[in-house]
Amino acid sequence: MDGVLNVLKPVGMTSHDVVDVLRRLIGQRRIGHTGTLDPGAAGVLVLVVGRATRIAEFLTESDKAYRVELTFGIATDSGDAFGKVTSTADASGLSEERVRDVLPQFTGEIEQVPPMTSAVKVAGVRLYERARRGEEIVVAPRRVRIRTLTVLRFWSGARPRALVDVECTKGTYVRALARDMGVALEVGAHASFMLRRRVGRFTLETGHTLEELAALREEGRLAGTLLSMDDALADLPAVDLLPAQRLSILDGIALPLFKVPNWQHLPRDVPIRLRDQGGLLALARVEGGNLRPFKVLRGR
């Protein structure tokens, strides 16, 4: 079984837990995910199955979209509701207007320090492992881009809450965003709920719960839920090969551009899908006057 699967991860499971469940359901080991989703978060987790594991690196580049509940007046060491409380403050005077006023600080290209409870590696060791050992280190900020940041609803009170939609690039930590917004508002904050709504073209609406996938397996329809590699990479430009060209690509031989239809319109900065009647055959790049395959996905 080969393809890409959109799974709706529940709160409380790690991304690897979900992979393990699918390995048992499908009956094969060659399964991975394309970007960790925190145990305390729910929503879209994109898995690659079989030969599709070879395109995982291209799916990890996708933008993400989250819906997050921020709770003000309480800060935690993890930035979410599962961490240790590090500070509390009276946030009863916080208004929706003040929250909206700080949004421009966190929109666009920003620098963000990953939480100590994240999987980021420093000197080969994940931060959460260092945190467990009680180590305190200086973590270098990372540059990310938050494309949009929108307050959907605000609840006032001693512990005000805001429901916020976030669209961002890969590597953005929503927990760090909550932490930093709390600092900017001088009351502290954490992400009390996180829902990943989208990863690239994969959305909540097209996802499947683990219970649904188990039922589909019993009905013999599980394979039909997998998206083909070609469809999963549909945002990349494509070239449909002639039969003779197919053999050259299988041998890793570059095609002269002048033999490729509409070659003048092919971009030079992104991979190109090479397809035949069987679907996605390879990925290639424009190099000089050639279209050179760098990842052949099928054999003869």
C-alpha positions as CSV (number, residue, x, y, z in Angstrom):
1,M,0.0,0.0,0.0
2,D,1.5,3.4,-1.1
3,G,0.2,6.9,-0.7
4,V,-0.5,9.8,1.7
5,L,-3.0,9.7,4.5
6,N,-4.7,12.6,6.3
7,V,-5.2,11.5,9.9
8,L,-7.1,13.5,12.5
9,K,-4.9,13.1,15.6
10,P,-6.7,13.3,19.0
11,V,-5.4,15.1,22.0
12,G,-3.2,13.0,24.2
13,M,-1.4,10.9,21.5
14,T,2.0,11.6,20.2
15,S,2.6,11.7,16.5
16,H,4.6,8.5,16.8
17,D,1.6,6.9,18.6
18,V,-0.5,7.6,15.6
19,V,2.1,6.1,13.3
20,D,2.2,2.9,15.4
21,V,-1.6,2.6,15.2
22,L,-1.5,2.9,11.4
23,R,1.3,0.3,11.2
24,R,-1.0,-2.2,12.9
25,L,-4.0,-1.2,10.9
26,I,-2.3,-1.4,7.5
27,G,0.1,-4.2,8.4
28,Q,3.3,-2.6,7.2
29,R,6.2,-0.8,8.9
30,R,7.1,1.7,6.2
31,I,5.0,4.6,7.5
32,G,6.1,8.0,8.8
33,H,4.7,11.5,9.4
34,T,5.5,14.8,7.7
35,G,5.7,17.0,10.8
36,T,5.2,16.5,14.5
37,L,1.9,17.6,16.1
38,D,2.2,18.1,19.9
39,P,0.6,15.5,22.2
40,G,-1.6,18.3,23.6
41,A,-2.8,19.3,20.1
42,A,-5.4,17.8,17.9
43,G,-6.0,17.9,14.1
44,V,-4.3,17.2,10.8
45,L,-1.4,14.8,10.8
46,V,-0.2,13.8,7.4
47,L,1.3,10.3,7.1
48,V,3.2,8.8,4.2
49,V,2.8,5.1,3.5
50,G,5.1,2.8,1.6
51,R,6.9,4.4,-1.4
52,A,5.3,7.7,-0.4
53,T,7.8,8.0,2.4
54,R,10.2,9.1,-0.3
55,I,8.3,12.3,-0.8
56,A,7.9,13.2,2.9
57,E,10.5,16.0,2.6
58,F,8.4,17.9,0.1
59,L,5.3,17.7,2.2
60,T,7.1,19.0,5.3
61,E,7.7,22.3,3.6
62,S,3.9,23.1,3.5
63,D,2.4,26.0,5.4
64,K,0.2,25.2,8.4
65,A,-3.0,26.6,9.8
66,Y,-4.1,26.4,13.5
67,R,-7.0,27.5,15.6
68,V,-5.8,28.2,19.1
69,E,-7.4,29.2,22.4
70,L,-5.1,31.5,24.4
71,T,-5.6,31.8,28.2
72,F,-4.1,34.9,29.7
73,G,-2.9,35.4,33.2
74,I,-1.2,32.0,33.4
75,A,2.2,31.1,31.9
76,T,3.6,27.6,31.8
77,D,7.1,26.2,31.0
78,S,5.7,24.3,28.0
79,G,3.5,27.1,26.6
80,D,0.5,24.9,26.8
81,A,-2.0,23.6,29.4
82,F,0.1,20.5,30.1
83,G,3.2,22.3,31.5
84,K,4.2,23.5,34.9
85,V,2.8,26.9,35.9
86,T,5.7,29.4,36.0
87,S,3.8,32.6,36.7
88,T,0.3,34.0,37.3
89,A,-1.0,37.5,37.0
90,D,-4.3,39.5,37.3
91,A,-5.4,39.7,33.7
92,S,-8.9,41.0,34.5
93,G,-8.2,44.3,32.9
94,L,-7.2,42.8,29.6
95,S,-9.4,43.8,26.6
96,E,-9.9,42.4,23.1
97,E,-8.6,45.7,21.8
98,R,-5.3,45.3,23.6
99,V,-4.9,41.8,22.3
100,R,-5.5,43.0,18.7
101,D,-3.0,45.8,19.3
102,V,-0.1,43.4,19.7
103,L,-0.9,41.2,16.7
104,P,1.2,43.2,14.3
105,Q,4.3,42.4,16.4
106,F,3.8,38.8,15.7
107,T,2.7,38.9,12.0
108,G,5.2,38.6,9.1
109,E,8.7,37.4,9.6
110,I,9.6,37.1,13.3
111,E,12.2,35.4,15.5
112,Q,10.9,32.8,17.8
113,V,12.7,30.8,20.6
114,P,11.4,27.2,20.6
115,P,10.0,26.0,24.0
116,M,12.3,23.9,26.1
117,T,9.7,21.1,25.8
118,S,10.1,20.9,22.0
119,A,11.8,18.3,19.9
120,V,14.3,20.8,18.5
121,K,17.9,19.4,18.8
122,V,20.7,21.5,20.3
123,A,24.1,19.8,20.0
124,G,22.4,16.6,18.9
125,V,20.1,16.4,22.0
126,R,16.4,17.2,21.9
127,L,15.3,20.1,24.1
128,Y,12.7,18.1,25.9
129,E,15.4,15.6,26.9
130,R,17.5,18.4,28.3
131,A,14.5,19.8,30.1
132,R,13.9,16.4,31.8
133,R,17.4,16.4,33.0
134,G,17.0,19.9,34.5
135,E,19.4,21.5,32.1
136,E,19.1,25.2,31.4
137,I,20.6,26.4,28.1
138,V,20.3,29.4,25.9
139,V,18.3,28.4,22.8
140,A,18.9,30.5,19.7
141,P,15.9,32.1,18.1
142,R,14.6,30.8,14.8
143,R,13.2,32.9,11.9
144,V,9.6,31.9,11.0
145,R,6.8,33.7,9.1
146,I,3.3,34.1,10.5
147,R,1.2,34.9,7.4
148,T,-2.0,35.8,9.2
149,L,-3.1,36.1,12.9
150,T,-6.8,36.7,13.5
151,V,-8.8,37.0,16.7
152,L,-12.1,35.2,16.2
153,R,-13.5,35.7,19.7
154,F,-12.6,37.1,23.1
155,W,-13.9,36.2,26.6
156,S,-13.2,38.7,29.4
157,G,-12.8,37.8,33.1
158,A,-10.1,37.0,35.7
159,R,-8.5,34.6,33.2
160,P,-9.4,36.1,29.8
161,R,-9.4,33.8,26.7
162,A,-9.1,34.5,23.0
163,L,-9.8,32.2,20.1
164,V,-7.2,32.9,17.4
165,D,-6.5,31.6,13.9
166,V,-2.9,31.3,12.8
167,E,-1.5,30.7,9.4
168,C,2.3,30.1,9.4
169,T,5.3,28.5,7.8
170,K,6.8,25.2,8.9
171,G,8.8,25.3,12.1
172,T,6.5,27.8,13.8
173,Y,5.7,27.0,17.4
174,V,2.2,28.0,18.4
175,R,3.1,27.4,22.1
176,A,5.9,29.9,21.7
177,L,3.5,32.4,20.1
178,A,1.2,32.1,23.0
179,R,4.1,32.6,25.5
180,D,5.4,35.6,23.6
181,M,2.0,37.3,23.3
182,G,1.6,36.9,27.0
183,V,4.9,38.6,27.6
184,A,4.0,41.4,25.2
185,L,0.7,42.0,27.1
186,E,2.6,41.8,30.5
187,V,0.2,39.2,31.9
188,G,1.5,35.9,30.7
189,A,-0.4,33.4,28.5
190,H,-0.4,29.8,27.3
191,A,-2.1,27.9,24.6
192,S,-5.0,26.1,26.4
193,F,-6.2,24.4,23.2
194,M,-4.6,23.8,19.8
195,L,-6.2,22.5,16.7
196,R,-4.2,22.1,13.4
197,R,-6.7,22.9,10.7
198,R,-4.5,22.5,7.6
199,V,-1.2,21.2,6.4
200,G,-0.7,22.4,2.8
201,R,-3.6,21.0,0.8
202,F,-4.7,18.6,3.7
203,T,-7.6,19.9,5.8
204,L,-9.8,18.9,8.7
205,E,-12.6,18.3,6.2
206,T,-10.7,15.6,4.3
207,G,-9.2,13.9,7.3
208,H,-10.1,10.6,9.0
209,T,-10.2,9.8,12.7
210,L,-8.5,6.6,13.9
211,E,-11.9,5.1,14.6
212,E,-13.0,5.8,11.0
213,L,-9.8,4.2,9.6
214,A,-10.3,1.1,11.7
215,A,-13.9,0.8,10.4
216,L,-12.7,1.2,6.8
217,R,-10.1,-1.5,7.2
218,E,-12.8,-3.9,8.4
219,E,-14.8,-3.0,5.3
220,G,-11.8,-3.5,3.1
221,R,-11.9,0.1,2.0
222,L,-8.8,1.5,3.8
223,A,-6.6,1.7,0.7
224,G,-9.2,4.0,-1.0
225,T,-8.5,6.7,1.7
226,L,-4.9,7.2,0.6
227,L,-4.0,10.0,-1.8
228,S,-1.6,9.2,-4.6
229,M,1.8,10.7,-4.5
230,D,1.0,12.6,-7.7
231,D,-2.2,14.1,-6.1
232,A,-0.3,14.9,-2.8
233,L,2.2,16.9,-4.8
234,A,-0.3,18.5,-7.1
235,D,0.9,22.0,-6.2
236,L,4.2,21.3,-8.1
237,P,4.4,21.7,-11.9
238,A,4.1,18.6,-14.0
239,V,5.4,17.1,-17.3
240,D,3.8,14.2,-19.0
241,L,6.4,12.0,-20.5
242,L,6.5,10.2,-23.8
243,P,7.0,6.4,-23.7
244,A,10.6,6.7,-24.9
245,Q,11.4,9.4,-22.3
246,R,10.1,7.2,-19.6
247,L,12.9,4.7,-20.0
248,S,15.6,7.5,-19.9
249,I,14.1,8.8,-16.6
250,L,14.1,5.3,-15.1
251,D,17.8,5.1,-15.9
252,G,18.4,8.6,-14.3
253,I,19.2,10.2,-17.6
254,A,18.4,13.9,-18.1
255,L,16.1,15.0,-20.8
256,P,17.1,17.9,-23.1
257,L,14.7,20.7,-22.3
258,F,13.9,21.3,-26.0
259,K,12.3,17.8,-26.0
260,V,9.9,18.7,-23.2
261,P,6.6,20.3,-24.1
262,N,6.2,23.9,-22.9
263,W,9.7,23.8,-21.4
264,Q,9.9,27.6,-21.4
265,H,7.3,27.8,-18.6
266,L,9.1,25.3,-16.2
267,P,10.4,27.0,-13.0
268,R,14.0,26.5,-12.0
269,D,13.5,26.8,-8.2
270,V,11.0,24.0,-7.5
271,P,10.9,20.3,-8.3
272,I,9.0,19.1,-11.4
273,R,6.7,16.1,-11.3
274,L,7.5,13.7,-14.2
275,R,4.4,11.5,-15.0
276,D,3.5,8.6,-17.2
277,Q,0.3,6.6,-17.6
278,G,1.0,5.0,-14.2
279,G,1.1,8.3,-12.3
280,L,4.1,10.0,-10.7
281,L,7.3,8.5,-12.0
282,A,10.0,10.8,-10.7
283,L,10.9,14.3,-9.5
284,A,13.3,16.4,-11.5
285,R,14.9,19.8,-11.6
286,V,15.8,22.2,-14.4
287,E,19.6,22.3,-14.7
288,G,21.1,24.3,-17.5
289,G,19.5,23.0,-20.7
290,N,18.3,19.8,-19.2
291,L,15.5,18.4,-17.0
292,R,17.4,16.1,-14.6
293,P,15.7,13.5,-12.4
294,F,16.9,13.5,-8.8
295,K,14.3,11.1,-7.3
296,V,13.0,8.1,-9.3
297,L,9.9,6.8,-7.5
298,R,9.2,3.6,-9.5
299,G,11.2,0.8,-11.1
300,R,10.9,-0.6,-14.6
